[in-house]
Amino acid sequence: SRKLLMIPGPIEFENDVLQCMATPTPSHVDPDFIATFSNTLKLLKEVCRSPSGQVFIVAGTGTFAMDMAAANLIESGDKALVVSTGYFGLRFAEILKRYGAEVDVLEAEVGDIVPMDRIEQQLQSKTYKLLAFTHVDTSTAVLNDAKRIGALGKKHGVLTVLDGVCSVAGEDIRQDDWNIDVVLTASQKAVGVPPGLALLVASKNAIQAFEQRKSPVANYYGDWANWLPIMKAYENKQASYFGTPPVNLIMALEKSLQNIVKEGLDQRFDRHQRAGKAMRAALKAIGLEVLSKNEDIASNTLSAPYYPSQIDPSSFLQGVNKEGIVLAGGLLPELKSKYFRIGHMGSVNKSDLLGTIGAIETVLKNSGHKHELGSGTAAILKHF
Ligand code: PMP
């Protein structure tokens, strides 16, 4: 029978979004599809609160969006700073190095952020071209303060790149107001569309930096020179071709972004905050500690609790799966078997949270973990 997907992506998708995936595929130059693509580009700017942004919607994954940012903004010998809160920060450092960047990494302790004064000190120590950070690191469930990092980036004249794969449409982002030069994400998380789309919004500064490059972009598929005319054409309701767009995914994206805007961005972020708070309170009530060091830096799109010491990870995850809930294991190599991850983003609602914590409580109880059965579910109910 069907299981509830409570992993940090892919998530449960709305039916009207899934229906777009099952619609007969129109031509990518069909007038209706041109209107859809045009509207989708506009909607993504709205969700990132980036009225002056340039949107790129390209077939790929979040990793490709990271790759595209690095390929277009880095030239060999450029200095880049990565503020890392886990697995995806380190991935960004690797990608930047591929394009010849000299990369420094400021690594947070597990479950913590890098303090702002440490970032500032580093920015003062040399002239960086680019600063990259992960808004929500999916390996640690830590939330960075994007507004403050954006302000530091502006003060020091660097291009600030936000990896929002696990945050866009789930955590508040104001790209223009916060001076973020690139917001990048993928379709399969809080954006609410099956995997397969790389999404990126570039500031005027970022486009200008790209235009002032001296060397060609070393990635053919990701080269903005190839994609800019396409995006601009569709924005202006004209068809254009570089690579065949993933037509059904873009139709699904339009639907999901319409749903997001209809819910209201503030309402949506509040709903995620409530879900995050409720889940963390429930985990605490049953005696589980989370990786994120405190509430201020805890992400609302996923939680990352440690297993109680006597619990076997794979039998725990299998047990929860038998209860109908799919959870994810740990992702940090050094702590892989010590913690697990629960996604709570997109369409997530009270009954999803109740079902999830109910399954966790049941399996823990059966494995000899001591807690009062129902204390987790009660904590969820108190938040709604
Ligand atoms: N960055 C973050 C924060 C992520 O969570 C992920 C995916 N889990 C990625 C980048 C990479 O995205 P993808 O798996 O779609 O390539």
Residues whose N, C-alpha, C, O or C-beta is under 5 A from the ligand:
A	BS01	PMP	P8 T61 G62 T63 F64 F88 V136 D137 T138 D163 V165 C166 A186
